[in-house]
Amino acid sequence: MTVHAPVGAPLTDGEIDILALYADGHTSRTIAAQLGISQDTVWTRTASIRHKLGTHTITQSVVVAYRTGQLHLAAPRSAA
């Protein structure tokens, strides 16, 4: 049985890291490799993110976290 934090609970630093990588276009596989965690851990944390934010997709989660100030996105770098 998975126990989730209540809806509206703040995201953890690890969840924010994962969400930021999704926002940059990474997949769960590349996120796992970059953070040195298993893909199952990425999926578990992604489910927790969606639950806390009350969303159904990771895209919705990125938007909600950004709009509520929990996720800060860097401006894209210009091509040199």
All heavy atoms as a GROMACS GRO file, in nm:
protein
  595
    1MET      N    1   0.084  -0.118   0.000
    1MET     CA    2   0.000   0.000   0.000
    1MET      C    3   0.088   0.124   0.000
    1MET      O    4   0.178   0.138   0.082
    1MET     CB    5  -0.089  -0.002   0.123
    1MET     CG    6  -0.175   0.119   0.137
    1MET     SD    7  -0.278   0.100   0.285
    1MET     CE    8  -0.337   0.263   0.300
    2THR      N    9   0.064   0.214  -0.093
    2THR     CA   10   0.140   0.338  -0.102
    2THR      C   11   0.069   0.447  -0.023
    2THR      O   12  -0.051   0.466  -0.036
    2THR     CB   13   0.152   0.383  -0.249
    2THR    OG1   14   0.214   0.279  -0.322
    2THR    CG2   15   0.232   0.510  -0.260
    3VAL      N   16   0.143   0.515   0.061
    3VAL     CA   17   0.088   0.624   0.140
    3VAL      C   18   0.137   0.754   0.077
    3VAL      O   19   0.257   0.775   0.062
    3VAL     CB   20   0.132   0.616   0.287
    3VAL    CG1   21   0.079   0.732   0.367
    3VAL    CG2   22   0.087   0.483   0.347
    4HIS      N   23   0.042   0.838   0.040
    4HIS     CA   24   0.076   0.966  -0.022
    4HIS      C   25   0.060   1.079   0.078
    4HIS      O   26  -0.024   1.072   0.167
    4HIS     CB   27  -0.015   0.995  -0.142
    4HIS     CG   28   0.007   0.906  -0.258
    4HIS    ND1   29   0.117   0.917  -0.339
    4HIS    CD2   30  -0.067   0.805  -0.308
    4HIS    CE1   31   0.110   0.827  -0.436
    4HIS    NE2   32  -0.001   0.757  -0.418
    5ALA      N   33   0.138   1.184   0.057
    5ALA     CA   34   0.117   1.307   0.132
    5ALA      C   35  -0.017   1.366   0.089
    5ALA      O   36  -0.067   1.335  -0.018
    5ALA     CB   37   0.229   1.405   0.103
    6PRO      N   38  -0.077   1.448   0.170
    6PRO     CA   39  -0.206   1.505   0.134
    6PRO      C   40  -0.198   1.594   0.010
    6PRO      O   41  -0.092   1.653  -0.018
    6PRO     CB   42  -0.247   1.586   0.256
    6PRO     CG   43  -0.130   1.593   0.345
    6PRO     CD   44  -0.029   1.493   0.300
    7VAL      N   45  -0.309   1.600  -0.062
    7VAL     CA   46  -0.317   1.692  -0.176
    7VAL      C   47  -0.287   1.832  -0.124
    7VAL      O   48  -0.334   1.873  -0.019
    7VAL     CB   49  -0.458   1.688  -0.240
    7VAL    CG1   50  -0.471   1.794  -0.348
    7VAL    CG2   51  -0.485   1.550  -0.298
    8GLY      N   52  -0.204   1.904  -0.195
    8GLY     CA   53  -0.166   2.039  -0.155
    8GLY      C   54  -0.039   2.046  -0.072
    8GLY      O   55   0.010   2.155  -0.046
    9ALA      N   56   0.014   1.930  -0.034
    9ALA     CA   57   0.140   1.930   0.042
    9ALA      C   58   0.252   1.982  -0.048
    9ALA      O   59   0.249   1.963  -0.169
    9ALA     CB   60   0.172   1.788   0.089
   10PRO      N   61   0.349   2.050   0.010
   10PRO     CA   62   0.459   2.102  -0.072
   10PRO      C   63   0.542   1.988  -0.132
   10PRO      O   64   0.554   1.881  -0.072
   10PRO     CB   65   0.542   2.185   0.024
   10PRO     CG   66   0.503   2.142   0.160
   10PRO     CD   67   0.365   2.085   0.151
   11LEU      N   68   0.596   2.012  -0.250
   11LEU     CA   69   0.682   1.914  -0.314
   11LEU      C   70   0.817   1.910  -0.244
   11LEU      O   71   0.866   2.012  -0.195
   11LEU     CB   72   0.703   1.952  -0.461
   11LEU     CG   73   0.578   1.957  -0.549
   11LEU    CD1   74   0.612   2.005  -0.689
   11LEU    CD2   75   0.509   1.822  -0.554
   12THR      N   76   0.877   1.792  -0.240
   12THR     CA   77   1.011   1.778  -0.183
   12THR      C   78   1.114   1.828  -0.284
   12THR      O   79   1.083   1.844  -0.403
   12THR     CB   80   1.042   1.632  -0.149
   12THR    OG1   81   1.048   1.557  -0.271
   12THR    CG2   82   0.938   1.572  -0.055
   13ASP      N   83   1.236   1.849  -0.239
   13ASP     CA   84   1.342   1.890  -0.331
   13ASP      C   85   1.362   1.787  -0.441
   13ASP      O   86   1.382   1.822  -0.557
   13ASP     CB   87   1.474   1.912  -0.255
   13ASP     CG   88   1.471   2.035  -0.166
   13ASP    OD1   89   1.384   2.123  -0.186
   13ASP    OD2   90   1.556   2.043  -0.077
   14GLY      N   91   1.357   1.658  -0.406
   14GLY     CA   92   1.373   1.553  -0.505
   14GLY      C   93   1.262   1.554  -0.608
   14GLY      O   94   1.285   1.531  -0.728
   15GLU      N   95   1.139   1.580  -0.564
   15GLU     CA   96   1.026   1.587  -0.657
   15GLU      C   97   1.040   1.707  -0.750
   15GLU      O   98   1.013   1.698  -0.870
   15GLU     CB   99   0.895   1.594  -0.579
   15GLU     CG  100   0.860   1.464  -0.509
   15GLU     CD  101   0.749   1.476  -0.408
   15GLU    OE1  102   0.716   1.588  -0.364
   15GLU    OE2  103   0.694   1.370  -0.371
   16ILE      N  104   1.088   1.818  -0.696
   16ILE     CA  105   1.109   1.937  -0.780
   16ILE      C  106   1.218   1.911  -0.883
   16ILE      O  107   1.205   1.950  -0.999
   16ILE     CB  108   1.140   2.060  -0.691
   16ILE    CG1  109   1.016   2.099  -0.612
   16ILE    CG2  110   1.190   2.177  -0.776
   16ILE    CD1  111   1.040   2.200  -0.503
   17ASP      N  112   1.324   1.842  -0.842
   17ASP     CA  113   1.430   1.807  -0.937
   17ASP      C  114   1.374   1.724  -1.052
   17ASP      O  115   1.405   1.749  -1.169
   17ASP     CB  116   1.542   1.728  -0.869
   17ASP     CG  117   1.623   1.811  -0.771
   17ASP    OD1  118   1.617   1.936  -0.779
   17ASP    OD2  119   1.693   1.750  -0.687
   18ILE      N  120   1.293   1.625  -1.020
   18ILE     CA  121   1.233   1.540  -1.123
   18ILE      C  122   1.140   1.622  -1.212
   18ILE      O  123   1.145   1.612  -1.335
   18ILE     CB  124   1.158   1.422  -1.058
   18ILE    CG1  125   1.261   1.323  -1.002
   18ILE    CG2  126   1.063   1.354  -1.157
   18ILE    CD1  127   1.202   1.212  -0.918
   19LEU      N  128   1.058   1.705  -1.153
   19LEU     CA  129   0.965   1.787  -1.231
   19LEU      C  130   1.039   1.882  -1.324
   19LEU      O  131   0.999   1.900  -1.440
   19LEU     CB  132   0.875   1.864  -1.134
   19LEU     CG  133   0.742   1.913  -1.186
   19LEU    CD1  134   0.661   1.802  -1.250
   19LEU    CD2  135   0.663   1.979  -1.075
   20ALA      N  136   1.147   1.941  -1.277
   20ALA     CA  137   1.226   2.032  -1.361
   20ALA      C  138   1.286   1.958  -1.480
   20ALA      O  139   1.291   2.012  -1.591
   20ALA     CB  140   1.336   2.098  -1.278
   21LEU      N  141   1.330   1.835  -1.458
   21LEU     CA  142   1.386   1.757  -1.568
   21LEU      C  143   1.277   1.718  -1.669
   21LEU      O  144   1.300   1.720  -1.790
   21LEU     CB  145   1.460   1.635  -1.515
   21LEU     CG  146   1.590   1.667  -1.443
   21LEU    CD1  147   1.642   1.546  -1.367
   21LEU    CD2  148   1.695   1.719  -1.540
   22TYR      N  149   1.159   1.683  -1.620
   22TYR     CA  150   1.047   1.659  -1.712
   22TYR      C  151   1.018   1.786  -1.794
   22TYR      O  152   0.996   1.779  -1.914
   22TYR     CB  153   0.921   1.618  -1.636
   22TYR     CG  154   0.907   1.472  -1.606
   22TYR    CD1  155   0.889   1.428  -1.475
   22TYR    CD2  156   0.908   1.376  -1.707
   22TYR    CE1  157   0.874   1.294  -1.445
   22TYR    CE2  158   0.893   1.241  -1.678
   22TYR     CZ  159   0.875   1.201  -1.547
   22TYR     OH  160   0.860   1.067  -1.518
   23ALA      N  161   1.020   1.901  -1.727
   23ALA     CA  162   0.993   2.028  -1.795
   23ALA      C  163   1.096   2.055  -1.904
   23ALA      O  164   1.066   2.118  -2.005
   23ALA     CB  165   0.990   2.143  -1.695
   24ASP      N  166   1.219   2.006  -1.884
   24ASP     CA  167   1.325   2.022  -1.984
   24ASP      C  168   1.317   1.918  -2.095
   24ASP      O  169   1.403   1.915  -2.183
   24ASP     CB  170   1.463   2.015  -1.917
   24ASP     CG  171   1.497   2.141  -1.842
   24ASP    OD1  172   1.436   2.247  -1.869
   24ASP    OD2  173   1.587   2.136  -1.756
   25GLY      N  174   1.217   1.830  -2.089
   25GLY     CA  175   1.196   1.734  -2.196
   25GLY      C  176   1.257   1.597  -2.174
   25GLY      O  177   1.259   1.514  -2.265
   26HIS      N  178   1.306   1.570  -2.054
   26HIS     CA  179   1.365   1.439  -2.025
   26HIS      C  180   1.258   1.332  -2.007
   26HIS      O  181   1.144   1.362  -1.972
   26HIS     CB  182   1.451   1.445  -1.898
   26HIS     CG  183   1.576   1.524  -1.914
   26HIS    ND1  184   1.693   1.467  -1.959
   26HIS    CD2  185   1.603   1.655  -1.895
   26HIS    CE1  186   1.786   1.560  -1.965
   26HIS    NE2  187   1.734   1.675  -1.926
   27THR      N  188   1.296   1.208  -2.027
   27THR     CA  189   1.209   1.093  -2.002
   27THR      C  190   1.240   1.038  -1.863
   27THR      O  191   1.342   1.073  -1.804
   27THR     CB  192   1.232   0.982  -2.105
   27THR    OG1  193   1.366   0.932  -2.089
   27THR    CG2  194   1.212   1.033  -2.248
   28SER      N  195   1.154   0.950  -1.815
   28SER     CA  196   1.180   0.890  -1.684
   28SER      C  197   1.313   0.814  -1.684
   28SER      O  198   1.385   0.814  -1.585
   28SER     CB  199   1.066   0.797  -1.643
   28SER     OG  200   1.046   0.696  -1.738
   29ARG      N  201   1.348   0.754  -1.796
   29ARG     CA  202   1.474   0.680  -1.806
   29ARG      C  203   1.593   0.775  -1.793
   29ARG      O  204   1.688   0.747  -1.720
   29ARG     CB  205   1.481   0.604  -1.937
   29ARG     CG  206   1.610   0.524  -1.950
   29ARG     CD  207   1.616   0.446  -2.080
   29ARG     NE  208   1.511   0.344  -2.075
   29ARG     CZ  209   1.467   0.276  -2.179
   29ARG    NH1  210   1.516   0.301  -2.298
   29ARG    NH2  211   1.374   0.184  -2.166
   30THR      N  212   1.589   0.888  -1.865
   30THR     CA  213   1.704   0.980  -1.859
   30THR      C  214   1.709   1.053  -1.725
   30THR      O  215   1.817   1.085  -1.676
   30THR     CB  216   1.704   1.081  -1.976
   30THR    OG1  217   1.585   1.161  -1.970
   30THR    CG2  218   1.713   1.011  -2.110
   31ILE      N  219   1.593   1.076  -1.665
   31ILE     CA  220   1.590   1.137  -1.532
   31ILE      C  221   1.656   1.044  -1.432
   31ILE      O  222   1.739   1.086  -1.350
   31ILE     CB  223   1.446   1.172  -1.490
   31ILE    CG1  224   1.392   1.287  -1.576
   31ILE    CG2  225   1.438   1.207  -1.341
   31ILE    CD1  226   1.243   1.312  -1.561
   32ALA      N  227   1.620   0.916  -1.438
   32ALA     CA  228   1.678   0.818  -1.346
   32ALA      C  229   1.830   0.815  -1.361
   32ALA      O  230   1.903   0.817  -1.260
   32ALA     CB  231   1.619   0.680  -1.373
   33ALA      N  232   1.878   0.811  -1.484
   33ALA     CA  233   2.022   0.807  -1.508
   33ALA      C  234   2.089   0.933  -1.457
   33ALA      O  235   2.196   0.927  -1.395
   33ALA     CB  236   2.049   0.788  -1.657
   34GLN      N  237   2.030   1.048  -1.483
   34GLN     CA  238   2.091   1.175  -1.443
   34GLN      C  239   2.096   1.190  -1.291
   34GLN      O  240   2.192   1.243  -1.236
   34GLN     CB  241   2.017   1.292  -1.505
   34GLN     CG  242   2.085   1.425  -1.480
   34GLN     CD  243   2.040   1.534  -1.576
   34GLN    OE1  244   1.981   1.508  -1.678
   34GLN    NE2  245   2.069   1.656  -1.539
   35LEU      N  246   1.991   1.142  -1.223
   35LEU     CA  247   1.986   1.158  -1.077
   35LEU      C  248   2.046   1.039  -1.002
   35LEU      O  249   2.056   1.043  -0.879
   35LEU     CB  250   1.841   1.180  -1.032
   35LEU     CG  251   1.774   1.308  -1.082
   35LEU    CD1  252   1.630   1.315  -1.032
   35LEU    CD2  253   1.852   1.432  -1.040
   36GLY      N  254   2.081   0.933  -1.074
   36GLY     CA  255   2.139   0.816  -1.010
   36GLY      C  256   2.040   0.738  -0.926
   36GLY      O  257   2.076   0.685  -0.820
   37ILE      N  258   1.914   0.734  -0.970
   37ILE     CA  259   1.810   0.660  -0.900
   37ILE      C  260   1.746   0.564  -1.000
   37ILE      O  261   1.770   0.573  -1.120
   37ILE     CB  262   1.703   0.754  -0.838
   37ILE    CG1  263   1.638   0.842  -0.946
   37ILE    CG2  264   1.766   0.842  -0.730
   37ILE    CD1  265   1.528   0.934  -0.895
   38SER      N  266   1.665   0.473  -0.951
   38SER     CA  267   1.600   0.378  -1.042
   38SER      C  268   1.481   0.444  -1.113
   38SER      O  269   1.424   0.542  -1.064
   38SER     CB  270   1.552   0.255  -0.965
   38SER     OG  271   1.437   0.287  -0.888
   39GLN      N  272   1.445   0.386  -1.225
   39GLN     CA  273   1.329   0.435  -1.298
   39GLN      C  274   1.202   0.415  -1.214
   39GLN      O  275   1.111   0.497  -1.219
   39GLN     CB  276   1.317   0.366  -1.433
   39GLN     CG  277   1.222   0.435  -1.528
   39GLN     CD  278   1.230   0.380  -1.669
   39GLN    OE1  279   1.295   0.280  -1.695
   39GLN    NE2  280   1.164   0.446  -1.761
   40ASP      N  281   1.197   0.308  -1.135
   40ASP     CA  282   1.083   0.286  -1.046
   40ASP      C  283   1.070   0.400  -0.944
   40ASP      O  284   0.959   0.442  -0.912
   40ASP     CB  285   1.097   0.153  -0.972
   40ASP     CG  286   1.068   0.033  -1.060
   40ASP    OD1  287   1.005   0.049  -1.166
   40ASP    OD2  288   1.110  -0.078  -1.022
   41THR      N  289   1.184   0.448  -0.894
   41THR     CA  290   1.181   0.561  -0.801
   41THR      C  291   1.128   0.686  -0.870
   41THR      O  292   1.048   0.760  -0.812
   41THR     CB  293   1.320   0.586  -0.742
   41THR    OG1  294   1.360   0.470  -0.669
   41THR    CG2  295   1.322   0.707  -0.649
   42VAL      N  296   1.168   0.708  -0.994
   42VAL     CA  297   1.115   0.822  -1.070
   42VAL      C  298   0.964   0.810  -1.082
   42VAL      O  299   0.891   0.906  -1.059
   42VAL     CB  300   1.182   0.834  -1.209
   42VAL    CG1  301   1.114   0.943  -1.292
   42VAL    CG2  302   1.330   0.861  -1.196
   43TRP      N  303   0.916   0.691  -1.117
   43TRP     CA  304   0.771   0.670  -1.132
   43TRP      C  305   0.697   0.691  -1.001
   43TRP      O  306   0.590   0.752  -0.998
   43TRP     CB  307   0.743   0.533  -1.188
   43TRP     CG  308   0.784   0.514  -1.331
   43TRP    CD1  309   0.795   0.609  -1.428
   43TRP    CD2  310   0.822   0.392  -1.393
   43TRP    NE1  311   0.837   0.553  -1.546
   43TRP    CE2  312   0.854   0.419  -1.528
   43TRP    CE3  313   0.832   0.261  -1.348
   43TRP    CZ2  314   0.895   0.322  -1.617
   43TRP    CZ3  315   0.873   0.162  -1.437
   43TRP    CH2  316   0.903   0.194  -1.570
   44THR      N  317   0.755   0.642  -0.891
   44THR     CA  318   0.691   0.660  -0.760
   44THR      C  319   0.684   0.808  -0.723
   44THR      O  320   0.580   0.857  -0.678
   44THR     CB  321   0.769   0.582  -0.652
   44THR    OG1  322   0.766   0.443  -0.685
   44THR    CG2  323   0.710   0.604  -0.513
   45ARG      N  324   0.794   0.879  -0.743
   45ARG     CA  325   0.794   1.022  -0.712
   45ARG      C  326   0.702   1.100  -0.806
   45ARG      O  327   0.639   1.198  -0.764
   45ARG     CB  328   0.936   1.077  -0.716
   45ARG     CG  329   1.020   1.026  -0.601
   45ARG     CD  330   1.158   1.084  -0.600
   45ARG     NE  331   1.239   1.024  -0.494
   45ARG     CZ  332   1.368   1.042  -0.481
   45ARG    NH1  333   1.433   1.120  -0.567
   45ARG    NH2  334   1.434   0.983  -0.384
   46THR      N  335   0.692   1.056  -0.930
   46THR     CA  336   0.602   1.121  -1.026
   46THR      C  337   0.457   1.104  -0.981
   46THR      O  338   0.378   1.199  -0.988
   46THR     CB  339   0.623   1.064  -1.167
   46THR    OG1  340   0.758   1.089  -1.208
   46THR    CG2  341   0.529   1.128  -1.268
   47ALA      N  342   0.422   0.986  -0.934
   47ALA     CA  343   0.287   0.962  -0.883
   47ALA      C  344   0.260   1.052  -0.761
   47ALA      O  345   0.150   1.108  -0.748
   47ALA     CB  346   0.269   0.816  -0.846
   48SER      N  347   0.360   1.068  -0.675
   48SER     CA  348   0.346   1.154  -0.559
   48SER      C  349   0.327   1.300  -0.600
   48SER      O  350   0.244   1.372  -0.544
   48SER     CB  351   0.469   1.140  -0.469
   48SER     OG  352   0.458   1.225  -0.357
   49ILE      N  353   0.403   1.343  -0.700
   49ILE     CA  354   0.390   1.480  -0.753
   49ILE      C  355   0.247   1.503  -0.802
   49ILE      O  356   0.183   1.602  -0.768
   49ILE     CB  357   0.490   1.504  -0.867
   49ILE    CG1  358   0.633   1.508  -0.814
   49ILE    CG2  359   0.456   1.633  -0.944
   49ILE    CD1  360   0.740   1.497  -0.923
   50ARG      N  361   0.198   1.410  -0.885
   50ARG     CA  362   0.064   1.425  -0.941
   50ARG      C  363  -0.041   1.427  -0.830
   50ARG      O  364  -0.136   1.506  -0.835
   50ARG     CB  365   0.036   1.315  -1.043
   50ARG     CG  366   0.117   1.331  -1.171
   50ARG     CD  367   0.068   1.242  -1.286
   50ARG     NE  368   0.013   1.115  -1.243
   50ARG     CZ  369   0.081   1.000  -1.238
   50ARG    NH1  370   0.206   0.994  -1.275
   50ARG    NH2  371   0.020   0.890  -1.197
   51HIS      N  372  -0.023   1.342  -0.730
   51HIS     CA  373  -0.119   1.339  -0.620
   51HIS      C  374  -0.118   1.471  -0.543
   51HIS      O  375  -0.224   1.528  -0.517
   51HIS     CB  376  -0.085   1.223  -0.525
   51HIS     CG  377  -0.174   1.220  -0.405
   51HIS    ND1  378  -0.303   1.171  -0.410
   51HIS    CD2  379  -0.153   1.262  -0.278
   51HIS    CE1  380  -0.357   1.184  -0.290
   51HIS    NE2  381  -0.267   1.238  -0.208
   52LYS      N  382   0.000   1.518  -0.506
   52LYS     CA  383   0.010   1.642  -0.429
   52LYS      C  384  -0.048   1.761  -0.504
   52LYS      O  385  -0.108   1.851  -0.444
   52LYS     CB  386   0.155   1.672  -0.394
   52LYS     CG  387   0.213   1.581  -0.288
   52LYS     CD  388   0.359   1.616  -0.262
   52LYS     CE  389   0.422   1.530  -0.157
   52LYS     NZ  390   0.563   1.568  -0.132
   53LEU      N  391  -0.029   1.763  -0.636
   53LEU     CA  392  -0.076   1.877  -0.716
   53LEU      C  393  -0.218   1.857  -0.767
   53LEU      O  394  -0.277   1.949  -0.825
   53LEU     CB  395   0.020   1.901  -0.834
   53LEU     CG  396   0.162   1.942  -0.795
   53LEU    CD1  397   0.249   1.954  -0.919
   53LEU    CD2  398   0.162   2.072  -0.715
   54GLY      N  399  -0.273   1.738  -0.748
   54GLY     CA  400  -0.410   1.710  -0.794
   54GLY      C  401  -0.420   1.705  -0.945
   54GLY      O  402  -0.522   1.747  -1.001
   55THR      N  403  -0.317   1.654  -1.011
   55THR     CA  404  -0.315   1.649  -1.157
   55THR      C  405  -0.315   1.504  -1.205
   55THR      O  406  -0.293   1.412  -1.128
   55THR     CB  407  -0.190   1.721  -1.212
   55THR    OG1  408  -0.073   1.657  -1.160
   55THR    CG2  409  -0.189   1.869  -1.174
   56HIS      N  410  -0.341   1.489  -1.335
   56HIS     CA  411  -0.346   1.355  -1.394
   56HIS      C  412  -0.226   1.325  -1.483
   56HIS      O  413  -0.197   1.209  -1.508
   56HIS     CB  414  -0.475   1.338  -1.476
   56HIS     CG  415  -0.598   1.346  -1.391
   56HIS    ND1  416  -0.639   1.245  -1.308
   56HIS    CD2  417  -0.687   1.447  -1.375
   56HIS    CE1  418  -0.749   1.282  -1.244
   56HIS    NE2  419  -0.780   1.403  -1.283
   57THR      N  420  -0.159   1.427  -1.530
   57THR     CA  421  -0.044   1.406  -1.619
   57THR      C  422   0.075   1.487  -1.569
   57THR      O  423   0.060   1.584  -1.494
   57THR     CB  424  -0.074   1.450  -1.764
   57THR    OG1  425  -0.087   1.594  -1.768
   57THR    CG2  426  -0.200   1.384  -1.819
   58ILE      N  427   0.192   1.447  -1.615
   58ILE     CA  428   0.312   1.520  -1.574
   58ILE      C  429   0.312   1.660  -1.635
   58ILE      O  430   0.360   1.756  -1.574
   58ILE     CB  431   0.440   1.440  -1.605
   58ILE    CG1  432   0.556   1.492  -1.519
   58ILE    CG2  433   0.474   1.441  -1.752
   58ILE    CD1  434   0.538   1.477  -1.372
   59THR      N  435   0.255   1.674  -1.755
   59THR     CA  436   0.246   1.807  -1.817
   59THR      C  437   0.162   1.901  -1.732
   59THR      O  438   0.200   2.016  -1.708
   59THR     CB  439   0.189   1.796  -1.960
   59THR    OG1  440   0.272   1.708  -2.036
   59THR    CG2  441   0.182   1.932  -2.027
   60GLN      N  442   0.047   1.852  -1.686
   60GLN     CA  443  -0.036   1.933  -1.596
   60GLN      C  444   0.041   1.968  -1.469
   60GLN      O  445   0.030   2.080  -1.419
   60GLN     CB  446  -0.163   1.858  -1.558
   60GLN     CG  447  -0.263   1.840  -1.669
   60GLN     CD  448  -0.379   1.750  -1.626
   60GLN    OE1  449  -0.364   1.662  -1.542
   60GLN    NE2  450  -0.494   1.773  -1.687
   61SER      N  451   0.118   1.873  -1.420
   61SER     CA  452   0.196   1.895  -1.298
   61SER      C  453   0.297   2.006  -1.316
   61SER      O  454   0.315   2.090  -1.227
   61SER     CB  455   0.266   1.767  -1.256
   61SER     OG  456   0.174   1.665  -1.229
   62VAL      N  457   0.366   2.007  -1.429
   62VAL     CA  458   0.464   2.112  -1.457
   62VAL      C  459   0.394   2.249  -1.457
   62VAL      O  460   0.442   2.345  -1.394
   62VAL     CB  461   0.536   2.088  -1.591
   62VAL    CG1  462   0.615   2.211  -1.635
   62VAL    CG2  463   0.628   1.966  -1.582
   63VAL      N  464   0.280   2.258  -1.522
   63VAL     CA  465   0.207   2.384  -1.531
   63VAL      C  466   0.161   2.430  -1.393
   63VAL      O  467   0.182   2.546  -1.354
   63VAL     CB  468   0.088   2.372  -1.628
   63VAL    CG1  469  -0.002   2.495  -1.621
   63VAL    CG2  470   0.137   2.350  -1.771
   64VAL      N  471   0.102   2.341  -1.316
   64VAL     CA  472   0.051   2.377  -1.184
   64VAL      C  473   0.166   2.417  -1.091
   64VAL      O  474   0.158   2.518  -1.021
   64VAL     CB  475  -0.032   2.262  -1.122
   64VAL    CG1  476  -0.061   2.287  -0.975
   64VAL    CG2  477  -0.160   2.242  -1.201
   65ALA      N  478   0.273   2.340  -1.092
   65ALA     CA  479   0.388   2.374  -1.006
   65ALA      C  480   0.447   2.509  -1.043
   65ALA      O  481   0.486   2.587  -0.956
   65ALA     CB  482   0.493   2.264  -1.013
   66TYR      N  483   0.454   2.536  -1.172
   66TYR     CA  484   0.507   2.666  -1.218
   66TYR      C  485   0.413   2.779  -1.174
   66TYR      O  486   0.458   2.879  -1.119
   66TYR     CB  487   0.523   2.664  -1.370
   66TYR     CG  488   0.570   2.796  -1.426
   66TYR    CD1  489   0.702   2.837  -1.411
   66TYR    CD2  490   0.482   2.881  -1.493
   66TYR    CE1  491   0.745   2.958  -1.461
   66TYR    CE2  492   0.524   3.002  -1.543
   66TYR     CZ  493   0.656   3.041  -1.527
   66TYR     OH  494   0.697   3.161  -1.577
   67ARG      N  495   0.285   2.762  -1.197
   67ARG     CA  496   0.187   2.868  -1.164
   67ARG      C  497   0.177   2.894  -1.014
   67ARG      O  498   0.144   3.005  -0.973
   67ARG     CB  499   0.049   2.832  -1.220
   67ARG     CG  500   0.041   2.847  -1.369
   67ARG     CD  501  -0.098   2.818  -1.419
   67ARG     NE  502  -0.106   2.840  -1.563
   67ARG     CZ  503  -0.209   2.802  -1.637
   67ARG    NH1  504  -0.312   2.740  -1.582
   67ARG    NH2  505  -0.209   2.826  -1.766
   68THR      N  506   0.205   2.792  -0.934
   68THR     CA  507   0.197   2.809  -0.788
   68THR      C  508   0.331   2.846  -0.726
   68THR      O  509   0.343   2.854  -0.604
   68THR     CB  510   0.141   2.681  -0.721
   68THR    OG1  511   0.228   2.571  -0.751
   68THR    CG2  512   0.000   2.652  -0.765
   69GLY      N  513   0.432   2.866  -0.810
   69GLY     CA  514   0.562   2.909  -0.761
   69GLY      C  515   0.650   2.800  -0.703
   69GLY      O  516   0.753   2.830  -0.643
   70GLN      N  517   0.611   2.674  -0.720
   70GLN     CA  518   0.692   2.564  -0.668
   70GLN      C  519   0.802   2.522  -0.764
   70GLN      O  520   0.898   2.456  -0.725
   70GLN     CB  521   0.604   2.443  -0.636
   70GLN     CG  522   0.504   2.472  -0.526
   70GLN     CD  523   0.425   2.348  -0.491
   70GLN    OE1  524   0.478   2.256  -0.428
   70GLN    NE2  525   0.300   2.346  -0.532
   71LEU      N  526   0.787   2.560  -0.891
   71LEU     CA  527   0.885   2.524  -0.994
   71LEU      C  528   0.929   2.650  -1.065
   71LEU      O  529   0.845   2.728  -1.112
   71LEU     CB  530   0.822   2.426  -1.095
   71LEU     CG  531   0.911   2.380  -1.209
   71LEU    CD1  532   1.029   2.299  -1.157
   71LEU    CD2  533   0.830   2.296  -1.308
   72HIS      N  534   1.058   2.672  -1.070
   72HIS     CA  535   1.114   2.789  -1.138
   72HIS      C  536   1.192   2.740  -1.258
   72HIS      O  537   1.285   2.660  -1.244
   72HIS     CB  538   1.205   2.868  -1.042
   72HIS     CG  539   1.133   2.908  -0.918
   72HIS    ND1  540   1.045   3.014  -0.913
   72HIS    CD2  541   1.132   2.854  -0.793
   72HIS    CE1  542   0.995   3.024  -0.793
   72HIS    NE2  543   1.046   2.928  -0.717
   73LEU      N  544   1.153   2.786  -1.375
   73LEU     CA  545   1.215   2.739  -1.499
   73LEU      C  546   1.311   2.843  -1.550
   73LEU      O  547   1.281   2.962  -1.554
   73LEU     CB  548   1.107   2.711  -1.604
   73LEU     CG  549   0.999   2.611  -1.562
   73LEU    CD1  550   0.892   2.600  -1.668
   73LEU    CD2  551   1.063   2.475  -1.535
   74ALA      N  552   1.428   2.796  -1.592
   74ALA     CA  553   1.527   2.884  -1.652
   74ALA      C  554   1.488   2.915  -1.795
   74ALA      O  555   1.426   2.832  -1.862
   74ALA     CB  556   1.665   2.818  -1.649
   75ALA      N  557   1.525   3.033  -1.841
   75ALA     CA  558   1.499   3.070  -1.981
   75ALA      C  559   1.583   2.980  -2.072
   75ALA      O  560   1.696   2.944  -2.037
   75ALA     CB  561   1.534   3.216  -2.004
   76PRO      N  562   1.528   2.943  -2.187
   76PRO     CA  563   1.607   2.861  -2.279
   76PRO      C  564   1.733   2.933  -2.323
   76PRO      O  565   1.734   3.056  -2.338
   76PRO     CB  566   1.513   2.837  -2.397
   76PRO     CG  567   1.384   2.901  -2.365
   76PRO     CD  568   1.399   2.978  -2.238
   77ARG      N  569   1.837   2.856  -2.342
   77ARG     CA  570   1.963   2.915  -2.390
   77ARG      C  571   1.953   2.936  -2.540
   77ARG      O  572   1.902   2.851  -2.611
   77ARG     CB  573   2.079   2.821  -2.359
   77ARG     CG  574   2.102   2.803  -2.213
   77ARG     CD  575   2.221   2.713  -2.189
   77ARG     NE  576   2.226   2.683  -2.046
   77ARG     CZ  577   2.255   2.566  -1.999
   77ARG    NH1  578   2.283   2.466  -2.078
   77ARG    NH2  579   2.258   2.546  -1.870
   78SER      N  580   2.004   3.049  -2.585
   78SER     CA  581   2.004   3.074  -2.730
   78SER      C  582   2.115   2.994  -2.796
   78SER      O  583   2.220   2.971  -2.737
   78SER     CB  584   2.021   3.223  -2.759
   78SER     OG  585   2.143   3.268  -2.705
   79ALA      N  586   2.090   2.950  -2.917
   79ALA     CA  587   2.190   2.874  -2.991
   79ALA      C  588   2.305   2.965  -3.031
   79ALA      O  589   2.285   3.077  -3.075
   79ALA     CB  590   2.128   2.810  -3.114
   80ALA      N  591   2.425   2.917  -3.013
   80ALA     CA  592   2.542   2.999  -3.047
   80ALA      C  593   2.588   2.971  -3.188
   80ALA      O  594   2.565   2.873  -3.246
   80ALA     CB  595   2.655   2.971  -2.949
   0.00000   0.00000   0.00000
